[in-house]
Amino acid sequence: MAEPLVIATNLSKKFGDFQAVDGIDFQIAPGEAFGFLGPNGAGKTSTMKMIAATSPVTSGTLSVFGLDPATAGPAIRARLGVVPQEDNLDTELTVEENLFIYGRYFDLPRAEIRQRIDELLAFAQLADRKKSKVDPLSGGMKRRLTIARGLINRPEILILDEPTTGLDPQARHLLWDRLYRLKRDGATLVITTHYMDEAEQLCDRLVIMDKGKIVGEGSPRSLIQEHSTREVVELRFPAGEQELVASRIEGIGSRIEVLPDRILVYADEAEKAIEEVHNRGLEPEMILARRSTLEDVFLHLTGRSLVD
Amino acid sequence: MAAPALRVVEANARFYRHTWRGSVISSFAVPFFTLLAMGGGLGRLVDQGAGTGRGAYLGFIAPALLAATAMMTAAGESTYPVVAGIKWTKNYHAALATPIRPPDLVNGLIGFLGIRLIFNLAVYAGIMVLLDAMEVGPALAAVGPAVLTGVAFATPIAAWCATLDDDRALSSFFRFGLMPMFLFSGTFFPVDQLPSFLQPIVFLSPLWHGVELARGAAGVPESPHFPWWVHTLVLVALAVVGLFLAGRNFTKRLHT
């Protein structure tokens, strides 16, 4: 395997008394789409900022491109692209100027930047907005522009912090499509998200974070195989009856989870589980059979749902 | 100036191309009318009365207004834009995802401010020459001290603004900090006109040092209080200490 681009060992970040990242280990290989999945406050963004050499490491070691972010910040950042959680485009400037200024921050020659701007705007499907100001652009357009900006220096790693948070489904799919293309062309992507579908769609490998720690690691498929059953049956009972019937469901499938609004039955074969529910004389208001997702993995590993 | 800071100067210049219209009023119109009203109107009365004791009134306030205008421009550029870069538009955060470091942002801010001050004050000095407030040579000579005054304000103010969470303190700063300084730093009348117990307070005002330095450069008879090099020393010290603190505070705030 090629030398990892990022190696973290016992990496920690503290803000005063608050332990944002608590001794995590991970490695990111070239060409990989690597994800940090977890709820808000899990420590994903803090980890990203340390990788991006904009937030000092509290303890543990971190190496990016074989360099130490504490001493080689500018050299590391020269080879990274960062797409932050919040768009921080210059709204007074035009689309083109936003990219131009950014290119200049990387000390790229002006002619080279102009050429790249045209390529990147075509990629971000913003070619016709080149001269327009940023303010009137839609949320999806701003996000794509921020991604284009993050690519101006042809980065070896593109870091995306919650890339589709706040976007409507259509804008989201368009963005995913652009990220697929980058991945296909061999880019290394580092993505944080609290959307399990996004993690499943985009990530080759991911770590699940909770309260600053890594609680699971692997490909989406292997995580599901390891920590969940193939299928899940969701049962909904009238309000108030949930707890009462839970004990009667016990023993169906390999395990059950009682959530405030429904009961989840984990089983390799949903059909059989549903049959057994009926055999026990239970009549749920709603029955839904589905495949296991990373949400189930998260629930199993932390005992909580991913999105509160 | 190091290359990354020059990139920040370039970005600021590009940004200014979109926003310069808004600053024309504060940079040129306000100083122009102040000069006209104070120098032309009030000046006639003063010169017919007791006088300044240091030459004609218009010539007395013209270099002082260069320094005071520099202070106002510098304050404008080192307050709201700094809070915005950190808290509102967050464009500082965007820049810092590149090889740019927090002190580069400070140096770029001050570098561009310096360029703007040189340009603005040269134009203002030109207007003063046209209005017969000063001769060409003294007018140009007064620009340098005025630019230094601006920088001496900008660096400590930027350092302070990098610690703010919002702009609530800023309007008080302009109203109760800069405005009294503008009026009572010997800008419009010699400090000897103030009660003697107030004079030492004026000596603490950086603007007073800028005003006196600009007057000295413009050939206005020197103030009896301090020689020119003391004024220079105060302003340079402020600029340098401010630059150091701003670099430190920007780093503390933006690389958390």
Interface residues (C-beta under 8 A of the other chain):
Chain A: F15 A52 T54 S55 P56 G73 P74 A75 R77 A78 L80 V82 P84 E86 N88 L89 D90 T91 E92 L93 E97 F100 I101 Y102 R104 Y105 F106 D107 R149 G150 N153
Chain B: A3 P4 R7 V8 E10 A11 R14 F15 H18 T19 T89 K90 N91 H93 A94 A95 L96 A97 T98 P99 I100 R101 L254 H255 T256
